[in-house]
C-alpha cells in the first residue's frame, strides 16, 4: 500500500506539536491546499498538512504536521485566516507531483527517550521568570507533568526560528529541556534591555501574514 502524500507548506516560521497559531493563506495554490484539507463544512480540518521551515539558503528536512482547528475569517479575494494546531513531527523522504501545491512522502519523527519531570520543573520556573521580565503579565500553566513540556514552553520562550527548528529536530525531551534551560539562563539577565527578545515572546498568539517560501 502506497503512503498518502502529505501536503507541504514551506514557511518562514516553525510550529511545534500542540502549538496553535493563526495565520493567513492568500497564495492560490495554498488556498487550494487548505480547501483539500478541510471537512465538508469547510470550517475544520479533516486532513493534516505539513509546515516546513525554509530560509533563503535552504529548506529544513524535518517539519511539523498541523490541522485546521477552525477558519477565523474569509475574504472576498479568497484569502483565508485559519487557526492551525501542530500535531506530530515528520521528515521528508521524497517530493511527489500530482497537485498544484507541493506534496511529499514522509516518515514520522518520534522521541528516543522518555520525559524528565525534574528538568521540566526547572525549565518551567525559568520560563515563568523570563515571561515576567518581557511581557509584565504571566499566565503560565504548569508544564512539568506534560510529556512534551519542551514544546509548550518553546512556543513563547523568545527563541529565534533557527533555534525553534533546532528544538523541533531534537529526539529527546531531556535534550530539549536542557537546551531551553541554557537558553533561559543566557536570556534572563539580558531580557529587559533586549527589545527583539521581548517582541518575540510577545508575538505568542498574534496573527501572522507571512509570504510562503519556495521549495
BAFI-3210 file (N, C-alpha, C; in Angstrom, 3 decimals, decimal comma, padded with zeros to 6 digits):
// residues 215
n [1|2|3|4|5|6|7|8|9|10|11|12|13|14|15|16|17|18|19|20|21|22|23|24|25|26|27|28|29|30|31|32|33|34|35|36|37|38|39|40|41|42|43|44|45|46|47|48|49|50|51|52|53|54|55|56|57|58|59|60|61|62|63|64|65|66|67|68|69|70|71|72|73|74|75|76|77|78|79|80|81|82|83|84|85|86|87|88|89|90|91|92|93|94|95|96|97|98|99|100|101|102|103|104|105|106|107|108|109|110|111|112|113|114|115|116|117|118|119|120|121|122|123|124|125|126|127|128|129|130|131|132|133|134|135|136|137|138|139|140|141|142|143|144|145|146|147|148|149|150|151|152|153|154|155|156|157|158|159|160|161|162|163|164|165|166|167|168|169|170|171|172|173|174|175|176|177|178|179|180|181|182|183|184|185|186|187|188|189|190|191|192|193|194|195|196|197|198|199|200|201|202|203|204|205|206|207|208|209|210|211|212|213|214|215]
n.u [000,841|000,634|001,947|000,017|000,495|001,740|000,445|002,499|003,584|005,727|007,227|008,311|008,520|008,455|006,518|005,344|004,531|001,315|001,093|-000,785|-001,492|-002,387|-002,731|-002,542|-003,761|-003,067|-002,007|-002,782|-002,266|-001,947|-004,324|-005,917|-004,820|-005,559|-008,325|-008,582|-007,852|-009,792|-012,882|-016,210|-017,860|-016,231|-014,945|-013,358|-010,395|-009,918|-007,826|-004,317|-001,715|001,683|003,973|006,892|009,996|011,646|014,434|016,289|018,452|018,132|016,002|014,365|014,502|012,986|009,779|006,587|003,463|000,182|-003,246|-006,303|-007,743|-009,859|-011,603|-010,938|-011,520|-012,882|-012,071|-013,016|-011,405|-010,740|-008,744|-007,829|-008,079|-006,752|-006,778|-004,248|-003,199|-000,471|000,528|002,142|005,599|007,436|009,524|011,024|010,858|010,642|009,722|006,633|004,592|001,400|-000,548|-001,579|-000,092|002,865|003,742|004,677|006,136|006,388|008,081|007,514|008,507|009,817|010,380|013,351|013,766|012,390|010,313|011,591|010,732|011,881|013,694|011,864|010,442|012,366|012,842|010,295|010,017|012,065|011,168|008,787|009,894|011,253|009,107|007,764|009,617|009,596|007,003|005,431|003,107|001,776|000,665|001,111|000,802|001,298|003,878|005,340|004,252|003,590|004,100|005,406|006,610|008,656|008,017|005,683|006,665|008,551|007,050|006,481|008,999|010,762|012,601|014,640|013,694|015,514|016,543|014,173|013,721|015,910|015,242|012,886|013,891|015,287|015,537|015,012|013,333|014,626|017,019|015,953|014,834|017,149|018,401|016,585|016,772|019,436|019,191|017,334|018,878|020,875|019,366|017,698|019,187|019,550|017,101|015,498|016,791|016,750|015,099|014,321|014,095|011,997|009,930|009,704|008,790|006,361|004,934|003,462|000,508|-000,455|-001,805|-000,217|000,937|002,473|004,796|004,738|007,427|009,720|009,950]
n.v [-001,198|002,142|005,020|007,844|010,989|013,867|017,099|019,959|022,905|025,378|027,614|030,656|030,279|028,289|025,676|023,969|020,642|020,492|023,242|026,171|028,327|031,310|032,145|033,686|032,616|033,169|032,767|031,338|028,485|027,491|028,169|026,354|024,012|024,223|024,104|021,445|020,178|020,693|019,807|018,690|020,798|022,912|024,234|023,032|021,013|018,057|016,652|016,337|018,766|019,622|021,791|023,259|024,518|027,131|028,870|031,580|030,245|027,466|024,548|023,052|019,595|018,344|018,748|019,962|018,458|019,805|020,542|022,156|023,958|025,757|027,906|031,271|033,662|034,637|036,097|038,381|038,050|035,436|034,783|033,475|033,320|031,185|029,040|027,099|023,916|022,298|018,891|016,335|015,455|015,287|013,839|014,544|012,271|012,012|014,292|014,579|014,757|015,931|017,530|021,019|022,216|021,746|018,372|015,558|012,364|011,138|010,326|009,652|011,353|010,538|010,610|009,368|008,876|008,993|011,492|013,944|014,758|016,351|018,082|019,401|020,827|022,686|024,065|025,123|026,939|028,795|029,689|031,011|033,146|034,497|035,267|036,982|039,085|040,032|040,481|041,453|040,366|037,388|034,259|031,447|028,077|025,014|023,075|020,826|018,255|017,421|015,420|016,521|018,904|020,635|021,624|023,047|025,019|026,141|027,514|030,273|031,172|032,975|032,164|032,246|031,583|029,802|028,595|027,480|025,561|023,926|022,930|021,541|019,415|017,852|014,690|013,881|014,477|015,245|016,359|018,532|020,031|020,640|022,256|024,431|025,330|026,210|028,278|030,014|030,748|032,216|034,262|035,557|037,456|039,465|040,289|042,613|044,691|043,815|044,413|043,036|040,359|040,631|041,267|038,909|037,088|038,315|037,946|035,657|034,055|035,978|036,967|035,934|037,148|035,842|035,477|032,675|030,326|029,394|026,070]
n.w [000,000|-000,947|000,619|001,601|000,121|001,878|002,061|001,646|003,173|002,822|004,945|006,627|009,348|012,377|013,693|016,606|017,926|019,390|019,554|018,840|016,204|014,558|011,113|007,821|004,686|001,378|-001,169|-004,352|-004,824|-002,256|-001,071|-002,414|-001,338|001,406|001,111|000,234|002,560|004,433|006,138|005,047|005,754|005,448|007,506|009,452|010,027|008,133|007,323|007,716|007,079|006,219|007,819|006,838|007,629|005,980|004,660|003,110|002,123|002,389|002,831|005,567|006,622|008,452|009,757|011,024|011,304|010,853|011,713|010,699|013,112|013,217|010,902|010,787|009,415|006,266|003,108|000,454|-001,768|-001,687|000,087|003,330|006,841|009,217|012,132|013,076|014,328|015,751|015,308|014,912|014,369|011,280|008,688|005,546|002,884|000,070|-002,537|-004,343|-007,309|-008,673|-007,552|-007,352|-005,379|-003,284|-002,419|-000,359|000,272|003,475|006,579|010,080|013,036|015,947|019,569|021,212|023,887|027,267|028,998|031,400|034,469|036,518|035,248|033,631|035,517|036,410|033,992|033,531|035,676|035,101|032,652|033,382|034,806|032,747|031,096|032,841|032,932|030,339|029,319|031,331|032,231|033,440|032,600|032,953|032,616|034,540|033,375|033,869|034,105|031,612|028,701|026,522|027,410|026,681|024,127|024,631|026,336|024,619|022,786|023,418|024,252|023,273|021,419|018,464|015,016|013,888|016,201|017,154|015,161|015,590|018,132|017,466|015,960|017,756|019,368|021,914|024,907|027,220|026,216|024,829|026,943|028,413|026,544|026,473|029,150|029,245|027,381|028,701|030,929|029,743|028,632|030,529|032,188|030,285|029,418|029,913|028,581|025,987|023,278|020,937|021,779|023,636|021,892|020,387|022,328|022,992|020,654|020,723|019,904|018,110|014,940|011,957|008,919|006,422|003,816|001,694|001,445|-001,163|-002,540]
ca.u [000,000|001,424|001,627|-000,638|001,371|001,379|000,599|003,604|003,529|007,028|007,037|009,478|008,449|008,439|005,436|005,614|003,379|000,485|001,029|-001,821|-001,032|-003,225|-002,047|-003,362|-003,455|-003,507|-001,497|-003,787|-002,027|-002,130|-005,764|-006,396|-004,387|-006,400|-009,644|-008,493|-007,619|-010,944|-014,002|-017,269|-018,410|-015,259|-014,591|-012,393|-009,504|-010,152|-006,570|-003,125|-000,710|002,953|004,682|008,332|010,732|012,515|015,179|016,783|019,529|017,876|014,756|014,539|014,032|012,054|008,739|005,505|002,122|-000,840|-004,610|-007,020|-008,675|-011,051|-011,442|-011,174|-012,134|-012,744|-012,040|-013,656|-010,450|-010,464|-007,798|-008,482|-007,351|-007,019|-006,068|-003,645|-002,698|000,566|000,190|003,286|006,728|007,672|010,717|010,813|011,511|010,764|008,600|005,873|003,732|000,012|-001,446|-000,980|000,754|003,860|003,404|005,838|006,044|007,114|008,085|007,181|009,729|009,449|011,466|014,061|013,817|011,203|010,406|012,281|009,898|012,682|014,175|010,703|010,123|013,354|012,593|009,038|010,282|012,851|010,277|007,908|010,697|011,504|007,846|007,545|010,521|009,429|005,639|004,825|001,897|002,122|-000,410|001,886|000,362|002,348|004,248|006,244|003,589|003,269|005,139|006,135|006,703|009,612|007,353|004,761|007,495|009,240|006,118|006,726|010,245|011,594|013,595|014,611|013,189|016,606|016,564|012,957|013,922|016,852|014,465|011,954|014,583|015,861|014,746|014,951|012,749|015,677|017,911|015,232|014,725|018,483|018,594|015,787|017,325|020,623|018,699|016,775|019,943|021,553|018,450|017,063|019,916|019,542|015,738|014,944|017,435|016,703|013,795|013,996|013,646|010,666|008,966|009,472|007,947|005,035|004,257|002,628|-000,923|-000,861|-001,928|000,942|000,758|003,851|004,924|005,236|008,796|009,804|010,521]
ca.v [000,000|003,364|006,044|009,035|012,163|014,931|018,447|020,658|024,362|025,894|028,938|031,208|030,106|026,910|025,378|022,801|019,815|021,063|024,694|026,739|029,597|031,824|032,818|033,975|031,923|034,057|032,342|030,423|027,044|027,114|028,210|025,051|023,021|024,312|023,589|019,985|019,671|020,979|018,880|019,085|022,090|023,938|025,006|022,345|020,130|016,617|016,068|017,092|019,198|019,801|023,064|023,025|025,779|027,426|030,123|031,969|029,363|026,036|024,095|022,014|018,264|017,937|019,746|019,589|018,377|020,612|020,502|023,418|023,937|026,447|029,033|032,505|034,684|034,502|037,386|038,383|037,597|034,024|034,594|032,878|033,250|029,919|028,693|025,792|023,248|021,315|017,540|015,420|015,811|014,426|014,117|014,370|011,175|012,493|015,089|013,962|015,688|015,499|018,582|022,334|022,584|020,708|017,196|014,692|011,139|011,461|009,451|010,407|011,623|010,357|010,706|008,141|008,705|009,428|012,820|014,116|015,691|017,294|019,124|020,179|021,751|023,768|024,848|025,856|028,059|029,791|030,235|031,969|034,325|035,221|035,889|038,113|040,174|040,513|040,868|042,056|039,643|035,971|033,278|030,282|026,862|024,091|022,275|019,719|016,963|017,154|014,636|017,379|020,210|021,497|022,305|024,022|026,127|026,760|028,323|031,707|031,342|034,006|031,553|032,581|030,447|028,829|027,856|026,662|024,399|023,045|022,256|020,622|018,249|017,041|013,475|013,546|015,542|015,710|017,241|019,778|020,793|021,179|023,345|025,567|025,835|027,000|029,494|030,898|031,278|033,266|035,324|036,284|038,681|040,473|040,414|043,969|045,549|043,212|044,687|041,990|039,201|040,934|041,210|037,507|036,497|038,921|037,547|034,500|034,182|037,010|036,556|036,164|037,183|035,521|035,014|031,298|030,192|028,464|024,753]
ca.w [000,000|-001,073|001,609|001,066|000,215|002,809|001,520|002,302|003,141|003,256|005,525|007,308|010,794|012,859|014,627|017,441|018,311|020,451|019,442|017,980|015,645|013,463|010,013|006,642|003,444|000,305|-002,469|-004,923|-004,668|-000,866|-000,826|-002,886|-000,368|002,590|000,727|000,212|003,920|005,285|006,059|004,115|006,157|005,101|008,705|010,311|009,291|008,032|006,876|008,097|006,123|006,902|007,750|006,729|007,761|004,846|004,691|001,787|001,693|002,447|003,433|006,580|006,251|009,500|009,979|011,939|010,747|011,503|011,213|010,863|014,234|012,713|009,996|011,530|008,570|004,820|002,432|-000,862|-002,781|-001,457|001,193|004,487|008,104|009,901|013,352|012,859|015,543|015,477|015,760|015,032|013,524|010,125|007,897|004,114|002,171|-001,314|-003,035|-005,428|-008,044|-008,758|-007,081|-007,631|-004,253|-003,008|-001,603|-000,137|001,071|004,708|007,739|011,286|013,790|017,355|020,551|021,569|025,336|027,995|029,626|032,677|035,225|037,296|034,336|033,194|036,609|036,353|032,788|033,718|036,584|034,381|031,628|034,048|035,109|031,500|030,665|033,755|032,583|028,973|028,966|032,516|032,631|033,444|032,666|032,543|033,305|034,953|032,227|034,185|034,009|030,208|028,044|025,590|028,061|025,968|023,020|025,217|026,800|023,495|021,995|023,632|025,004|022,657|020,541|017,046|014,241|013,772|017,466|017,197|014,303|016,300|019,181|016,815|015,432|018,830|019,545|023,335|025,717|028,137|025,458|024,551|028,194|028,714|025,583|026,933|030,412|028,882|026,729|029,725|031,790|028,967|028,230|031,630|032,582|029,228|028,900|029,992|027,585|024,660|022,672|019,966|022,540|024,169|020,802|020,021|023,366|022,918|019,426|021,033|019,720|017,164|013,564|011,116|007,472|006,035|002,446|001,586|000,950|-002,298|-002,342]
c.u [000,884|000,984|000,985|000,299|000,828|001,509|001,641|003,473|004,861|006,868|008,293|009,295|008,289|007,284|005,756|004,361|002,637|000,312|-000,107|-001,351|-001,967|-002,360|-002,952|-002,838|-003,963|-003,009|-002,419|-003,517|-002,228|-003,578|-006,392|-006,019|-005,282|-007,800|-009,652|-008,378|-008,793|-012,033|-015,096|-017,894|-017,497|-014,764|-013,543|-011,559|-009,969|-008,842|-005,419|-002,425|000,556|003,508|006,179|009,039|011,694|013,181|015,608|017,785|019,112|016,490|015,068|014,032|013,062|011,059|007,696|004,184|001,184|-002,205|-005,231|-008,004|-009,983|-010,651|-011,827|-011,896|-011,884|-012,847|-012,608|-012,721|-010,077|-009,423|-008,555|-007,552|-007,743|-006,279|-005,576|-003,110|-001,670|000,215|001,425|004,375|006,888|009,026|010,435|011,566|011,705|009,531|007,948|004,992|002,280|-001,002|-000,797|-000,051|001,768|003,291|004,659|005,396|006,931|007,144|007,817|008,289|009,386|010,661|012,070|014,040|012,583|011,412|011,128|011,531|010,701|013,169|013,025|010,312|011,071|013,082|011,333|009,238|011,053|012,011|009,368|008,649|010,940|010,243|007,521|008,369|010,204|008,026|004,897|003,453|002,191|000,860|000,175|001,392|001,545|002,634|004,907|005,600|003,315|004,425|005,993|006,215|007,603|008,932|006,344|005,526|008,113|008,368|006,363|007,937|011,102|012,704|013,509|014,056|014,268|016,668|015,321|013,113|014,874|016,127|013,547|012,640|015,184|014,947|014,680|014,358|013,779|016,605|017,234|015,118|016,071|018,797|017,842|016,348|018,565|020,210|018,161|017,883|020,785|020,658|017,928|017,859|019,831|018,125|015,217|015,514|017,209|015,313|013,377|013,473|012,243|009,603|008,689|008,580|006,520|004,260|003,295|001,150|-001,369|-000,871|-000,676|000,508|002,145|003,864|005,435|006,639|008,829|010,398|011,343]
c.v [001,259|004,391|007,248|010,229|013,178|016,271|019,218|022,164|024,859|027,336|029,382|031,208|028,627|026,752|024,071|021,931|020,446|022,561|025,102|028,104|030,040|032,416|032,860|033,225|032,789|033,641|031,267|028,943|026,607|027,274|026,893|023,947|023,026|023,785|022,065|019,390|019,916|019,922|019,428|020,432|023,244|024,747|024,341|021,384|018,695|015,893|016,951|017,660|019,515|021,193|022,773|024,375|025,953|028,773|030,466|030,966|027,909|025,774|023,006|020,673|017,706|019,071|019,238|019,553|019,286|020,225|021,877|023,256|024,625|027,546|030,298|033,557|034,348|035,880|037,256|037,901|036,131|033,747|034,120|032,935|031,956|029,877|027,270|025,237|022,201|019,957|016,662|015,839|014,808|014,757|013,765|013,137|011,537|013,320|014,370|015,024|015,212|016,512|019,932|022,836|021,466|019,588|016,352|013,405|011,371|010,266|010,299|010,276|011,597|010,477|009,338|007,865|009,303|010,801|012,785|015,183|016,718|018,432|019,997|021,199|022,948|024,673|025,694|027,078|029,171|030,464|031,307|033,265|035,159|035,944|037,093|039,326|040,805|041,002|041,543|041,474|038,160|035,140|031,970|029,059|026,012|023,127|020,946|018,343|016,559|016,433|015,475|018,793|021,165|022,261|023,333|025,249|026,882|027,677|029,818|031,940|032,465|033,435|032,155|031,378|029,401|027,969|026,984|025,411|023,408|022,254|021,202|019,324|017,353|015,861|012,999|014,722|016,091|016,696|018,576|020,639|021,384|022,356|024,597|026,168|026,689|028,314|030,481|031,529|032,320|034,487|036,169|037,526|039,807|040,899|041,840|044,856|045,064|043,358|043,567|040,742|039,440|040,818|039,774|036,823|037,012|038,494|036,390|034,822|035,192|036,464|036,899|036,151|037,028|034,984|033,582|031,281|029,201|027,138|024,381]
c.w [000,000|-000,042|000,926|001,191|001,213|002,092|002,323|002,077|003,691|003,700|006,260|008,822|011,119|013,833|015,351|017,609|019,493|020,371|018,510|017,492|014,528|012,354|008,785|005,419|002,294|-001,076|-003,047|-004,669|-003,220|-000,422|-001,284|-001,900|000,867|002,285|000,745|001,619|004,868|005,122|005,152|004,472|005,761|006,286|009,578|009,473|009,286|007,721|007,326|006,870|006,911|006,727|007,840|006,746|006,595|005,046|003,268|001,239|001,571|003,022|004,449|006,047|007,273|009,723|010,943|011,172|011,534|010,946|011,418|012,017|013,862|011,737|010,759|010,697|007,112|004,173|001,020|-001,966|-002,623|-000,403|002,428|005,694|008,802|011,236|013,174|014,178|015,149|016,052|015,972|014,053|012,372|009,511|006,437|003,611|000,696|-001,658|-004,211|-006,080|-007,986|-008,277|-007,381|-006,536|-003,994|-002,136|-001,432|000,544|002,290|005,650|008,968|012,315|015,272|018,269|020,842|023,069|025,990|028,641|030,974|033,465|036,000|036,411|033,846|034,248|036,594|035,153|032,925|034,606|035,876|033,288|032,229|034,348|033,859|031,023|031,545|033,324|031,233|028,655|030,113|032,843|032,473|033,568|032,175|033,305|033,745|033,808|032,619|034,048|032,558|029,525|027,095|026,150|027,282|024,838|023,522|025,703|025,631|022,672|022,184|024,532|024,453|021,802|019,146|016,286|014,004|015,039|017,602|016,326|014,958|017,379|018,565|016,398|016,512|019,147|020,987|024,098|026,703|027,425|025,179|025,804|028,584|027,791|026,046|028,216|030,134|028,231|027,759|030,567|031,063|028,806|029,381|032,033|031,548|028,819|028,888|028,889|026,150|024,055|021,708|020,677|023,091|023,090|020,380|021,037|023,229|021,689|019,649|020,815|018,698|015,737|012,771|009,644|006,872|004,620|002,427|000,998|-000,209|-001,881|-003,576]
res [x|x|x|x|x|x|x|x|x|x|x|x|x|x|x|x|x|x|x|x|x|x|x|x|x|x|x|x|x|x|x|x|x|x|x|x|x|x|x|x|x|x|x|x|x|x|x|x|x|x|x|x|x|x|x|x|x|x|x|x|x|x|x|x|x|x|x|x|x|x|x|x|x|x|x|x|x|x|x|x|x|x|x|x|x|x|x|x|x|x|x|x|x|x|x|x|x|x|x|x|x|x|x|x|x|x|x|x|x|x|x|x|x|x|x|x|x|x|x|x|x|x|x|x|x|x|x|x|x|x|x|x|x|x|x|x|x|x|x|x|x|x|x|x|x|x|x|x|x|x|x|x|x|x|x|x|x|x|x|x|x|x|x|x|x|x|x|x|x|x|x|x|x|x|x|x|x|x|x|x|x|x|x|x|x|x|x|x|x|x|x|x|x|x|x|x|x|x|x|x|x|x|x|x|x|x|x|x|x|x|x|x|x|x|x]
***
